[in-house]
Amino acid sequence: MPRASTPPDQDPPHDPAQAAHPRRPGLAARAGNPRRPQARRHPPRAFAGGGIALLALLGIGLWLLLGRSPGAGIPSQPSEPLAPTPAEAGVGNGDSDLAALCQDLRAGRHPELGRQPLRDLEARYAELQALPADAGGPRDLELGQVALALAEEMVSQDQLPGAFAHFDEGRALLARVTQPPESVRRGLAELDYREAAAWLRAGETANCNAGDNPQVCLLFRGPDGVYVDQAPSLAAIELLQADLDRRPEHLGARWLLNLAYITLGLYPEGLPERWLIPAEAFGTDSSVPRMVDVGRQLGVAPTTLLGGAVMDDLDGDGLLDLFTTSYEPCSPARFFRNLGDGRFEDRSTAAGLEGQLGGFNVQQTDFDNDGDLDLYITRGAWQHNLGQQRNSLLRNEGEGFFRDVTQAAGLASPAYPTQASAWADYDGDGDLDLFVGNEAGDGTRTFPSQLFRNQGDGSFVDVAAEAGVRNDQMAKGVTWGDYDNDGDPDLFVSNIGPNRLYQNQGDGSFVDRAPELGLLQPGRSFATWFWDYDNDGWLDLYVAGYQASVDEVVADYLGRPNEGLRPKLYHNDGRGGFEDVTLAAGLHQVRLPMGANFGDVDNDGWPDIYLGTGEPDLAAVFPNVLYHNQGGERFADATAASGLGHLPKGHGVAFGDIDNDGDQDLYLQAGGFVPGDASPNALFENPGAGGHWLTLRLVGRRVNRPAIMARIRVDLVEAGAPRSVQALVSSGGSFGANSLQQEIGLGQAERITGLAVWWPGASGWQDYPPIALDRSYRLEEEAAAAEPFERPRLVLDGSPGDG
């Protein structure tokens, strides 16, 4: 590929395939592939692009050509093979409406998953090919544009040989156009970067997805994390260096160049210093345990597109199970049952889930108070009018068999696009109600959010209008919490637009206090949750900002000014208000979080944050981020040391003690927005950090059975001084679901001096006798004391633990 000449004041172009490191052979020699251009002609498997942006630069009327509008969905990208449709897979016992939806979206004009856009481009391409050649004239111009559009669409549909033939053809045709428009010239300059992103995705597919070594999926991976198939990274380096030679300030290309060198084991010393992004940018806190992904060896890491994740006891045997969904409309939900001997069993079909297709997010609940955890799956997010897909309420019939009761419960229609839902007993009648934060349609249309009041007979009624919580904005996250400590739960809605804090008035109505309390920002936000991060007895609020370009995220890692949106950490002042402490708490970075949640990875009693990062653009390959809570004052980036810097797109995040050893493990739903960005899920096992712990299972009698929204206070003595640790019974963040059993870190506690619970709807704390460290207890609402029970410790390798 031709390169631009080097300005006299810059270093000469660095060719990593030609240069040799003092202790290593040259890159091409190490990969056994000295002829780099040929490596790019035969990609492994799935790619993808940020292709819509590129094609817009090239000047093609793609939206018109495909019958799309810019508001109709997220820009499409790359892929791995779609799940077979129910008819193709022989599925016949699922819900027929979801199977029909699968067929319609797959065959139609869905901008990411449909087949019709590709057919339209192929037809236009054939028409242009039939015209006489005009040697760089208008026909060649449009044919080159359509060839690149077709290449991007074929990449998205995982038809790679044809895609790369069209890339080459499009380049050649546009290069010989005698007077190309400025938009085409700009687009060709961008093409190296976009193709490099596709090659890096190809390398991820060939090594991270297809291999058996999850270390290669991490940013900081150690000596065992070098790619085996290195050709894609070599191809990407060639393209990225060409881009940086022309555009030395292109931060996106600089980031991808660093990533390519990491995959080859040549970071940092093999990378030209002028392009280096120092390792310190990804966190210097080394006080957390290093967690290890055991998901593949346990068989709980299906390769999927984005979706939700739950870690909880779904079959009532006292062990935490795993549940995950994928938004791909033909992919069924998956249920992995914990067998109690370190192994897991895929119970998806036996649990009645074969027809539960698609699912952007999922949460556990117990809507009928029978003691079995039910599930609620949301669908349609980011898909505008095409996202008007019904959600699913799955009633647990006992022992983990689920029945779809959505229609009977009154929750099937109207169907709006959503991923955001949350459960709480807002009216104090003892059963859980449901808030669903809905999104937007095409153009400027918005859909109302819904507040479904549980009528206690298995059915729900939407009372959002009379309660004053319609929202009428594009909701991306919702969370319940009693921020004013008056005994009833309040509701926060994270929007693409001004946020809402609906204060519960105690009479079935709510008042939006966000404007007066200064909670409208970030202005375009995503995941959110209530928590007590500083253990002062008042619920604080985390809201993730979600708007930044790849260049802005990289600029932020480099400490440069940028316009990317930052999160907000609102500290509850205990007087009915909040203070923005984001900067003081060290959380003001731009990281593009999607799925996110909180848990205590080192059992010190201070909850930490885990962010699943990314966006549809394939170049947005950033590590997920762990922020370590330092005594409720600040958070430090501990991504590098924790082993949690997972590179595939991060969605549903769920914490829980899945091996019963007293510390919280982490289940991550990974995968992007198009099939070429599919990735395996991950289960990170926590080796422990030596802190004491306490596991509590609360059981409601007059209040809802799982005691959602109960508050817990554990008083203890640590280093000779009194201290309290606070917890809220909930599934945590709005994208991913922690276990409802409370796994509470107690740090270096010497003893527990007190235990108190603020049951939902109560007017204050109920005290219980002190209990022992490092034990598990069941606590019923009307009991006089907590009751200990045993949890056998599991070794997650198929062998039983030692208890």
Buried (B, 14 or more C-beta within 10 A) or exposed (E): EEBEEEEEEEEEBBBBBEEBBEEBEBBBEBBEBBEBEEBBEEBBBBBBBBBBBBBBBBBBEBBEBBEBEEBBBBBBBBBBEBBBBBEEEEBEEBBEBBBEBBBEBBBEBBBBBBBBBBBBBBEBBEEBEEEEEEEBBEBBBBBBBBBBBBBBBBBBBBBBEBBBBBBEBBBEBBBBBEEBEEBBBBBBBBBBBBBBBBBBBBBBBBBBBBBEBBBBBBBBBEEEBBBEBBBBBBBBBBBBBBBBBBBBEBBBBBBBBBBBBBBBBBBEEBBBEEBBBEBEBBBEBEEBBBBBBBBBBBEBBBBBBBBBBBBBBBBEBBBBBBBBBBBBBBBBBBBBBBBBBBBBBBBBEBBBBBBBBBBBBBBBBBBBBEEBBBBBBBBBBBBBBBBBBBBBBBBBBEBBBBEBBBBEBBBBEEBBBBBBBBBBBBBBBBBBBBBBBBBBBEEEEBBBBBBBBBBEEBBBEBBBEEBBBBBBBBBBBBBBBBBBBBBBBBBBBBBBBBBBBBBBBEEBBBEBBBEEBBBBBBBBBBBBBBBBBBBBBBBBBBBBBBBBBBBBBBBBBBEEEBEBBBBBBBBBEEEBBBBBBBEEBBBBBBBBBBBBBBBBBBBBBBBBBBBBBBBBBBBBBBBBBBBBBBEBEBBBBBBBBBBBBBBBBBBBBBBBBBBBBBBBBBBBBBBBBBBBBBBBBBBBBBEBBEBBBBBBBBBBBEBBBBBBBBBBBBBBEBEEEEBBBBBBBBBBBBBBBBBBBBBBBBBEBBBBBBBBBBBBBBEEBBEBEBBEBEBBBBBBBEEEEBBEEEBBBBBBEEEBBEE
